[in-house]
Amino acid sequence: MEEAGIKGFVVESWYGLMAPAGTPDAIIARLHKETLAALAKPQLRENFRLQGADVETTSPAEFTMRIKSESARWAEIIRKSGAHLD
């Protein structure tokens, strides 16, 4: 993108586990705990690595902030680009 004159443009693919809005905190905590346990297993990490993915974990609050940040970032990019749905 820098060759096209756009400095600092970064695009990353990421995945996350989500639950419906309003899911009780205790359920979110349990899902987070069990997900961390699964992602700690060497074979699962290796499977992700073989697919070109790095395993990165965060807290549910940090993940919520990432979603909000990415949504705001891409909304601004779309607005500035003038892109729209037909």
Secondary structure, 3 states (H helix, E strand, C coil): CHHHCCCCCCCCCCCCCCCCCCCCHHHHHHHHHHHHHHHCCHHHHHHHHHCCCCCCCCCHHHHHHHHHHHHHHHHHHHHHHCCCCC
